[in-house]
Amino acid sequence: MLNEILEEKGVKGLWSGTVPSLILVSNPIIQFAAYDYLKRLVLSSQSKKQLRGREAFVLGAVAKLLATVLTYPLQLAQVRL
C-alpha cells in the first residue's frame, strides 16, 4: 500500500492528511477548555463546590458541541484530501 501511494501520488501523497489531522487534535483541547470554563461559571454563579450529575452531563454535551462545530470544517477538509 505504501508503494502504491508513492507511485501514484509521490511523497506528498503520503503526508497529504497530516496537517488537518494534527489540527484536529485541538478538538479534545477545545472540549476540555469549554467544559472547564462552563463548570467554573456554573459553580461560581451558584456558590457550589460540585456539579450534580445532570449538570455535568449537560455541560459536557455543550462543550462537545462547541468543539465539534469549531473543528467540523477541518474534518471535511481532511476527508476531501
N, C-alpha and C positions, 0 to 999 in steps of 0.2 A: 504494500500500500504506500509506503514511504517513497519507494522508487517511482510508482505511478504518479504521485503528486509532483515529484521532482521533474519527471519527464514532461508532464502536461503543463505545469504552471511555474516550474522553476523554484528557486529558493524562496522567492517572495510568496509563493503559494503555501509554503509550509508555515509561514508566520502571519497569514492574512487575517486571522481572527484573534490574534494575541492582544492587541491594544484594546479592542472592545471588551475582551474577557477580563483584562486587568482593571478596566474602569468599572466593570460590573461587580467587582469586589466591594465597591462602595455601597451596594445595596444593604448588606447587613450593618454596615457602619452607620448609614443614614437611619436605618430602623432602630438601632440601639440608641443613637443620639436623640431621635424624636421621642422614643419611649421614655428615656430618662428625663427629658425636658418636660413632657406631659405629666409624668409622675410627680416631679417636683412641684409643678404648677398646681396639681390637684391636692397634693398633701399640704402645701402652704396655704391654699385657699380654705381648707377645711380643718387646719390645725391638727392633723393626724400624723401618726408615725408610720402606719402601714395602709396599703390599699386593700380593699376587700377583693375577693376573687373575681367578681363580676367587673369591677373597675379595672383590675389588671388586664383582664381579657379584652375589654373594650379599648383600653389604651394601646395594648399590643396590636390589635387589629387596625387601629387608626395609624399607628406607626408603620406597620407593614404596607398599608395602602399608600401612604406618603412615599415610602421608599420605592415601591413598585411604580407609582406614577412618574417619579423622577427618573427612574432607570429604564423604563419600558422602551423608549425610543432607541436606547443603546442595544437592547435585546433584539429589536427588529433589525437594526443595522448589522448586528453580528450574524443573524440568520441569513441575511441577503448577501453577505460577503462570499 
